[in-house]
Amino acid sequence: MSVRPRHHLRDALLVFCLLGFAFGYFYQDPGWNGNSRFGLIFAIVREGRLTIDSFHDQEGTRTGDKSFFDGHYYSDKAIGPSLIGAALYAPLYWMKLAIHHPSQETSKVILTFLVIGLPSAVAGSLMYILCLHLSGSRTRAYVAALAIALGTMYFPYSVIFFSHQLASALLFGAFFMIFLLKRSPEVGKSWYLFLIGMLLGWALISEFPTAAIIVPLGAYYLHVVWRAGAGHRLRSLALPAFGGLIPVVFQLAYNARSFGNPFSLGYANLVDPLYGEAMAQGVMGIQWPNMQVLYYTLLHPSMGLLWESPVLLMAFVGAGFMFRDRRYRAEAIVTGWIIAFYVIMMSGYSMWWGGFALGARHIIPALAFLCIPLAFVPRRLTWLTILLAIVSVGQMTIAAASNVLVPDTMVLRIGAQRFFEYSNIYSYCLKELLDGNFARNLGLQYLGLHGWASLLPLGAAAAALIALFLRRSPSHLPRLLRSDPG
């Protein structure tokens, strides 16, 4: 199945609208993690400084995720999300000074959508376009994109100010641009190549471990450039390198100004000795892979990825077909390496569970790439993918509607639990909803709806947007999305 170019763009826009509405519908307070970044945002804009002395222990920005150096408190986080947030918050703050609105809490909600939710929705629409090319089917591309964007931790972490999902959107955006460059070298204008590097560099200063994803993406980019021939190779290397260097310089300058050394990170000056000891192990807390942790991360019912998002089981099926298709061998190798290596690497992280978290949240930057093997699932198994996607989306909606900051007390005894004794989704998130503890959402805030009824507008909007997608009749794939012959 295929679409006309105009319909292809309309379909991508419908995906964007669906995801944008879903990610903007909910808001969850980020606790220590996000408040550390919000403290830096407010300090930059309101006070013109990098210290969070005025915010680290105040209502609305109180955090234990902080560093202490030379008599001042600092955010211990990578600065990427905070720099974007500061640029967007500045006009909001000026507006507040002029008309006494919006409040700090409202500003946090707006910034969460603009910095996290909106880029995630854009990346979701890019997933659809890429999967449309790979599968040649609107339906399969739609299912693959929504299965990842709404059926994995991608969804609940798009409604809370954590860095993982922003990094995921940036990385997948860069991958999509490289793929499009391979398909149509004429798009490789100077600004295009510069932007690829900028996206990768900003992902790095948003979530440091994504260096393990940036390396294979860089190798993929070099493969594309070399495959295109010798012309303009120097420009093709210099421009993305320059684009990627700019965010890195921002981070190094921040480190030098805050901690006295460009290469000294906030994690080296943590206030909490427990976290400081954990982060001192290996490289930023990452040691050799741990197979038991890998089991907990993927297979254990408490917070295992394949239990929380069973649609990902179909990615294993699709991966087999993906590696058989010689046209996309490079993409298969790159995505396979990213997913496998990143998940295995994060099993060696000293705090693999991520503290108060729905699941092993540190693997989120790799999740978007799982749409690619899903696009290769055979047409005859689409029904099974849809069935598992419905279960996955339902479970992630429970998480998004409640609270992803699941207390980590269960981690202390996870090895002693019976197999189905505990589930973060059903033992905690669903219980929160049954007790009436719904996360802030548009239905509660603006429509006066309560409890489960507050989810009805989201369901109605999603049904309408899905219906609009399904009623469009297919025709021909645009030229950029046609498969290579042979």
C-alpha positions as CSV (number, residue, x, y, z in Angstrom):
1,M,0.0,0.0,0.0
2,S,1.3,3.5,-0.8
3,V,0.3,7.1,-0.9
4,R,0.5,10.2,-3.1
5,P,3.1,12.7,-1.9
6,R,0.4,15.1,-0.7
7,H,-1.3,12.2,1.2
8,H,2.0,11.1,2.6
9,L,2.6,14.5,4.2
10,R,-1.0,14.6,5.4
11,D,-0.6,11.2,7.0
12,A,2.6,12.3,8.7
13,L,0.8,15.4,9.9
14,L,-2.0,13.3,11.4
15,V,0.6,11.2,13.2
16,F,2.2,14.4,14.6
17,C,-1.2,15.8,15.7
18,L,-2.1,12.5,17.4
19,L,1.2,12.3,19.3
20,G,1.3,16.0,20.0
21,F,-2.1,15.9,21.5
22,A,-1.3,12.8,23.6
23,F,2.0,14.2,24.8
24,G,0.4,17.6,25.6
25,Y,-2.6,16.1,27.3
26,F,-0.7,14.9,30.4
27,Y,1.8,16.5,32.6
28,Q,3.7,14.8,35.4
29,D,5.9,16.7,37.9
30,P,9.5,15.4,37.4
31,G,10.6,15.4,41.0
32,W,14.4,15.7,41.7
33,N,15.6,14.9,38.2
34,G,13.6,17.5,36.2
35,N,13.6,20.1,39.1
36,S,17.4,20.1,38.9
37,R,17.1,21.2,35.2
38,F,14.2,23.6,35.9
39,G,16.3,25.2,38.7
40,L,19.1,25.9,36.1
41,I,16.5,27.2,33.6
42,F,15.1,29.6,36.1
43,A,18.5,30.6,37.4
44,I,19.8,31.5,33.9
45,V,16.7,33.5,32.9
46,R,15.7,35.2,36.2
47,E,19.2,35.7,37.7
48,G,21.6,35.5,34.8
49,R,23.8,32.9,36.6
50,L,24.5,29.1,36.6
51,T,24.2,28.5,40.3
52,I,20.9,27.1,41.6
53,D,21.3,28.4,45.1
54,S,17.9,30.2,45.0
55,F,16.1,27.1,43.7
56,H,17.5,23.8,44.9
57,D,15.5,23.9,48.1
58,Q,12.5,25.9,47.1
59,E,8.9,24.7,46.5
60,G,8.5,23.7,42.9
61,T,12.2,23.2,42.2
62,R,13.4,21.3,45.3
63,T,15.9,18.7,44.3
64,G,18.5,16.3,45.6
65,D,20.1,15.9,42.2
66,K,22.6,18.6,42.6
67,S,26.3,19.3,42.9
68,F,28.2,21.5,45.3
69,F,31.4,23.3,44.3
70,D,33.2,26.3,45.7
71,G,30.3,27.3,48.0
72,H,27.5,27.1,45.4
73,Y,24.9,24.6,44.3
74,Y,24.6,23.5,40.7
75,S,22.5,21.1,38.6
76,D,24.4,17.9,38.2
77,K,22.7,17.1,34.9
78,A,23.9,17.5,31.3
79,I,22.8,21.0,30.2
80,G,21.2,20.3,26.8
81,P,17.5,20.4,27.9
82,S,18.1,23.3,30.3
83,L,19.7,25.5,27.5
84,I,16.7,24.8,25.2
85,G,14.4,25.4,28.2
86,A,16.1,28.7,29.0
87,A,15.7,30.0,25.5
88,L,12.0,29.2,25.5
89,Y,11.4,30.3,29.1
90,A,12.9,33.8,28.6
91,P,9.9,35.1,26.6
92,L,7.5,33.4,29.1
93,Y,9.3,35.2,32.0
94,W,9.2,38.5,30.2
95,M,5.5,38.0,29.7
96,K,5.1,37.2,33.4
97,L,6.9,40.5,34.3
98,A,4.5,42.4,32.0
99,I,1.2,40.8,32.8
100,H,1.9,38.6,35.9
101,H,1.3,35.4,34.0
102,P,2.1,32.5,33.7
103,S,3.0,31.1,37.1
104,Q,6.1,29.0,37.7
105,E,4.1,25.8,37.7
106,T,2.4,26.7,34.5
107,S,5.8,27.5,33.0
108,K,7.0,24.0,33.9
109,V,4.0,22.5,32.1
110,I,4.6,24.6,29.0
111,L,8.3,23.9,29.0
112,T,7.7,20.2,29.4
113,F,5.6,20.1,26.3
114,L,7.9,22.4,24.2
115,V,11.2,20.8,25.2
116,I,10.1,17.2,25.5
117,G,6.7,16.5,24.1
118,L,6.9,18.5,20.9
119,P,10.3,17.1,19.7
120,S,9.0,13.6,20.6
121,A,5.9,14.2,18.4
122,V,8.1,15.3,15.5
123,A,10.3,12.3,15.8
124,G,7.1,10.1,15.9
125,S,6.0,11.5,12.5
126,L,9.5,10.9,11.1
127,M,9.1,7.3,12.3
128,Y,6.0,7.0,10.2
129,I,7.7,8.4,7.1
130,L,10.7,6.1,7.5
131,C,8.6,3.0,8.1
132,L,6.4,3.9,5.1
133,H,9.5,3.7,2.9
134,L,10.7,0.5,4.5
135,S,7.4,-1.4,4.4
136,G,5.6,0.3,1.4
137,S,2.4,0.0,3.5
138,R,0.6,2.9,5.2
139,T,-1.0,0.5,7.7
140,R,2.2,-1.2,8.8
141,A,4.1,2.1,8.9
142,Y,1.3,3.6,11.1
143,V,1.2,0.6,13.4
144,A,5.0,0.5,13.8
145,A,5.3,4.3,14.5
146,L,2.4,4.4,17.0
147,A,3.5,1.1,18.6
148,I,6.8,2.7,19.6
149,A,5.6,6.3,20.3
150,L,2.6,5.2,22.4
151,G,3.3,1.6,23.3
152,T,6.7,2.0,25.0
153,M,8.3,4.3,27.7
154,Y,8.6,6.8,24.8
155,F,5.0,7.9,25.7
156,P,5.1,8.4,29.5
157,Y,8.5,10.0,29.3
158,S,7.3,12.5,26.8
159,V,5.0,14.0,29.5
160,I,7.7,14.6,32.1
161,F,10.9,16.7,32.1
162,F,13.5,14.0,31.8
163,S,16.3,14.1,29.3
164,H,16.0,10.6,27.8
165,Q,13.1,11.3,25.4
166,L,14.6,14.6,24.1
167,A,17.8,12.7,23.4
168,S,15.8,9.9,21.7
169,A,14.0,12.5,19.4
170,L,17.3,14.2,18.5
171,L,19.1,10.9,17.7
172,F,16.3,9.5,15.6
173,G,15.9,12.9,13.8
174,A,19.6,12.7,12.8
175,F,19.2,9.1,11.7
176,F,16.3,10.0,9.5
177,M,18.2,12.9,7.9
178,I,21.1,10.6,7.1
179,F,18.8,8.0,5.6
180,L,17.1,10.7,3.5
181,L,20.6,11.9,2.4
182,K,21.3,8.4,1.2
183,R,18.1,8.2,-0.7
184,S,18.4,11.6,-2.2
185,P,21.9,13.2,-2.1
186,E,20.6,16.5,-3.5
187,V,19.0,17.3,-0.1
188,G,22.6,17.6,1.4
189,K,22.8,21.4,1.5
190,S,25.2,23.0,3.9
191,W,22.5,23.8,6.5
192,Y,21.3,20.1,6.2
193,L,24.7,18.7,7.0
194,F,25.3,21.2,9.8
195,L,22.0,20.3,11.4
196,I,22.8,16.6,11.4
197,G,25.9,17.3,13.5
198,M,24.0,19.8,15.7
199,L,21.3,17.2,16.5
200,L,23.9,14.6,17.4
201,G,25.9,17.0,19.5
202,W,22.8,18.2,21.4
203,A,21.8,14.7,22.1
204,L,25.2,14.2,23.7
205,I,24.9,17.2,26.0
206,S,21.4,16.1,26.9
207,E,22.3,12.5,27.9
208,F,26.0,11.7,28.0
209,P,25.7,7.9,27.5
210,T,24.2,8.5,24.1
211,A,27.8,8.7,22.9
212,A,27.4,5.0,22.4
213,I,24.6,5.7,19.9
214,I,26.3,8.7,18.2
215,V,29.3,6.6,17.3
216,P,27.4,4.1,15.1
217,L,25.3,6.9,13.6
218,G,28.5,8.7,12.8
219,A,29.8,5.6,11.1
220,Y,26.5,5.3,9.1
221,Y,26.9,8.9,8.0
222,L,30.5,8.2,6.8
223,H,29.2,5.2,4.9
224,V,26.6,7.3,3.2
225,V,29.1,10.1,2.3
226,W,31.7,7.6,0.9
227,R,29.1,5.7,-1.0
228,A,28.0,9.0,-2.7
229,G,31.5,9.5,-4.2
230,A,34.4,11.8,-3.7
231,G,32.7,15.1,-4.5
232,H,32.3,17.6,-1.6
233,R,33.6,15.0,1.0
234,L,35.5,17.7,2.9
235,R,32.4,19.8,3.2
236,S,30.4,16.8,4.1
237,L,32.8,16.1,7.0
238,A,33.5,19.6,8.2
239,L,29.9,20.9,8.4
240,P,28.4,18.2,10.7
241,A,31.6,18.2,12.7
242,F,31.2,21.9,13.3
243,G,27.5,21.5,14.0
244,G,28.2,18.9,16.6
245,L,31.1,20.8,18.2
246,I,29.0,23.8,19.1
247,P,26.8,22.0,21.8
248,V,29.9,20.3,23.1
249,V,31.6,23.7,23.5
250,F,28.6,24.9,25.5
251,Q,28.9,21.9,27.9
252,L,32.7,22.4,28.3
253,A,32.2,26.1,29.0
254,Y,29.5,25.3,31.5
255,N,31.8,22.8,33.2
256,A,34.7,25.3,33.3
257,R,32.6,28.1,34.7
258,S,30.8,25.9,37.3
259,F,33.4,23.3,38.4
260,G,36.7,24.9,37.4
261,N,37.6,22.5,34.7
262,P,36.1,21.9,31.2
263,F,36.2,18.2,31.8
264,S,34.8,18.1,35.3
265,L,31.1,17.1,35.3
266,G,28.5,17.7,37.9
267,Y,28.5,14.0,38.7
268,A,32.0,14.5,40.2
269,N,30.7,17.0,42.8
270,L,27.5,15.4,43.9
271,V,26.0,16.4,47.2
272,D,24.5,13.0,48.0
273,P,27.3,10.6,48.9
274,L,25.3,7.6,47.9
275,Y,24.9,8.8,44.4
276,G,28.4,10.1,44.3
277,E,29.7,6.6,45.2
278,A,27.5,5.0,42.5
279,M,28.6,7.4,39.8
280,A,32.3,7.0,40.7
281,Q,32.2,3.3,39.6
282,G,33.4,2.6,36.1
283,V,32.7,5.4,33.6
284,M,30.0,7.6,35.0
285,G,28.6,4.7,36.9
286,I,28.7,2.2,34.0
287,Q,30.7,-0.9,34.4
288,W,30.8,-4.3,32.6
289,P,27.4,-5.7,31.5
290,N,25.5,-7.6,34.1
291,M,23.4,-10.5,32.7
292,Q,21.1,-10.6,35.8
293,V,20.3,-6.9,35.3
294,L,19.7,-7.5,31.7
295,Y,17.1,-10.1,32.7
296,Y,15.5,-7.6,35.1
297,T,15.5,-4.9,32.4
298,L,14.0,-7.0,29.6
299,L,12.1,-10.0,31.1
300,H,11.2,-9.6,34.7
301,P,7.5,-8.7,35.2
302,S,8.3,-6.0,37.7
303,M,9.7,-3.6,35.1
304,G,10.9,-5.7,32.2
305,L,10.6,-3.9,28.8
306,L,9.0,-6.9,27.1
307,W,6.3,-7.1,29.7
308,E,5.5,-3.4,29.7
309,S,5.6,-3.2,25.9
310,P,4.9,-6.7,24.5
311,V,4.6,-5.3,21.0
312,L,8.4,-5.3,21.0
313,L,8.4,-9.0,20.7
314,M,7.4,-8.5,17.1
315,A,10.6,-6.4,16.6
316,F,12.5,-9.7,16.9
317,V,10.4,-11.2,14.2
318,G,10.9,-8.1,12.0
319,A,14.7,-8.1,12.6
320,G,15.1,-11.4,10.9
321,F,13.4,-10.1,7.8
322,M,15.3,-6.8,8.0
323,F,18.7,-8.5,7.9
324,R,17.7,-10.6,4.9
325,D,16.9,-7.5,2.8
326,R,20.2,-6.5,1.1
327,R,18.9,-3.0,0.2
328,Y,18.9,-2.0,3.9
329,R,21.8,-4.0,5.2
330,A,23.6,-0.9,6.5
331,E,20.5,0.3,8.3
332,A,20.0,-3.2,9.8
333,I,23.5,-3.3,11.1
334,V,23.4,0.3,12.5
335,T,20.0,-0.1,14.2
336,G,20.8,-3.7,15.5
337,W,24.0,-2.4,17.0
338,I,22.4,0.6,18.6
339,I,19.6,-1.3,20.2
340,A,21.6,-4.4,21.3
341,F,24.8,-2.5,22.5
342,Y,22.9,0.3,24.3
343,V,20.7,-2.1,26.2
344,I,23.6,-4.4,27.1
345,M,25.8,-1.4,28.1
346,M,23.1,0.0,30.4
347,S,22.8,-3.3,32.2
348,G,26.2,-2.4,33.7
349,Y,25.0,0.9,35.1
350,S,25.2,1.0,38.9
351,M,21.7,2.4,39.1
352,W,20.2,0.5,36.2
353,W,16.6,0.9,37.5
354,G,16.8,4.7,37.3
355,G,15.7,5.5,40.9
356,F,12.0,6.3,41.0
357,A,11.1,5.1,37.6
358,L,8.6,3.1,35.5
359,G,11.3,0.9,34.0
360,A,15.0,1.0,33.2
361,R,14.5,4.5,31.8
362,H,18.2,4.9,30.7
363,I,17.5,2.7,27.6
364,I,14.8,5.1,26.3
365,P,17.2,6.9,23.8
366,A,17.4,3.6,21.8
367,L,13.7,2.8,21.8
368,A,12.7,4.9,18.8
369,F,15.0,2.8,16.6
370,L,12.8,-0.3,17.3
371,C,10.2,1.0,14.8
372,I,12.6,0.0,12.0
373,P,12.5,-3.8,12.6
374,L,8.8,-3.5,13.3
375,A,8.3,-2.1,9.8
376,F,9.7,-5.4,8.4
377,V,7.2,-7.6,10.2
378,P,5.4,-9.5,7.4
379,R,1.9,-8.3,6.3
380,R,0.4,-11.6,7.4
381,L,1.4,-10.9,11.0
382,T,0.1,-7.4,11.1
383,W,-2.9,-8.5,13.1
384,L,-0.7,-9.8,15.8
385,T,1.4,-6.6,15.9
386,I,-1.8,-4.6,16.2
387,L,-3.0,-6.8,19.1
388,L,0.2,-6.6,21.0
389,A,0.3,-2.8,20.3
390,I,-3.1,-2.3,21.8
391,V,-2.0,-4.0,25.0
392,S,1.2,-2.0,25.0
393,V,-0.5,1.3,24.4
394,G,-3.0,0.6,27.1
395,Q,-0.3,-0.2,29.7
396,M,1.7,2.9,28.7
397,T,-1.5,5.1,29.0
398,I,-2.0,3.8,32.5
399,A,1.6,5.0,33.3
400,A,1.1,8.4,31.6
401,A,-2.2,9.0,33.3
402,S,-0.8,8.2,36.8
403,N,2.8,8.5,37.9
404,V,6.0,7.2,36.3
405,L,8.0,8.0,39.5
406,V,7.4,4.6,40.8
407,P,9.2,4.1,44.2
408,D,12.3,2.0,43.9
409,T,11.8,0.1,47.2
410,M,10.9,-3.1,45.2
411,V,14.4,-3.1,43.6
412,L,15.9,-3.9,47.0
413,R,14.1,-7.3,47.0
414,I,13.5,-7.9,43.3
415,G,15.7,-11.0,43.3
416,A,13.6,-12.6,46.2
417,Q,10.2,-11.9,44.6
418,R,8.0,-14.5,43.0
419,F,7.8,-14.1,39.3
420,F,4.5,-12.3,39.2
421,E,4.5,-10.8,42.7
422,Y,5.0,-7.2,41.6
423,S,4.5,-5.0,38.5
424,N,5.3,-1.3,38.3
425,I,2.3,-0.8,36.0
426,Y,-0.3,-2.9,37.8
427,S,0.9,-2.9,41.4
428,Y,1.6,0.8,41.4
429,C,0.4,2.9,38.4
430,L,-3.0,1.2,38.0
431,K,-3.5,1.3,41.8
432,E,-2.9,5.0,41.7
433,L,-5.7,5.4,39.2
434,L,-8.0,3.2,41.1
435,D,-7.3,5.3,44.2
436,G,-8.2,8.4,42.1
437,N,-4.7,9.7,41.8
438,F,-4.6,10.9,38.2
439,A,-1.8,12.9,36.8
440,R,-2.5,16.5,35.8
441,N,-4.3,16.4,32.4
442,L,-6.4,18.7,30.2
443,G,-9.7,17.0,31.1
444,L,-9.1,17.5,34.8
445,Q,-7.7,21.1,34.5
446,Y,-10.0,22.7,31.9
447,L,-13.1,20.5,31.4
448,G,-13.9,19.8,35.0
449,L,-13.8,16.0,34.4
450,H,-12.8,13.7,37.2
451,G,-11.2,10.3,37.5
452,W,-11.5,8.0,34.4
453,A,-13.8,10.5,32.7
454,S,-10.9,12.9,32.4
455,L,-9.4,10.5,29.8
456,L,-12.4,10.6,27.5
457,P,-11.3,13.7,25.5
458,L,-8.0,12.0,24.8
459,G,-9.8,8.9,23.6
460,A,-12.2,10.9,21.5
461,A,-9.5,12.9,19.8
462,A,-7.3,9.8,19.2
463,A,-10.3,8.0,17.7
464,A,-11.1,10.9,15.4
465,L,-7.5,11.3,14.2
466,I,-7.2,7.5,13.6
467,A,-10.4,7.6,11.6
468,L,-9.1,10.4,9.5
469,F,-6.0,8.4,8.7
470,L,-7.9,5.2,7.9
471,R,-10.3,6.9,5.5
472,R,-7.6,8.2,3.2
473,S,-7.2,6.0,0.0
474,P,-3.7,4.9,-1.0
475,S,-2.2,5.6,-4.4
476,H,1.6,6.0,-5.2
477,L,4.7,6.3,-3.1
478,P,6.5,9.6,-3.5
479,R,9.8,9.2,-5.4
480,L,12.0,9.6,-2.3
481,L,10.1,6.7,-0.7
482,R,10.3,4.2,-3.5
483,S,12.4,1.1,-2.9
484,D,15.6,0.6,-4.8
485,P,15.1,-1.8,-7.8
486,G,16.4,-5.3,-7.5
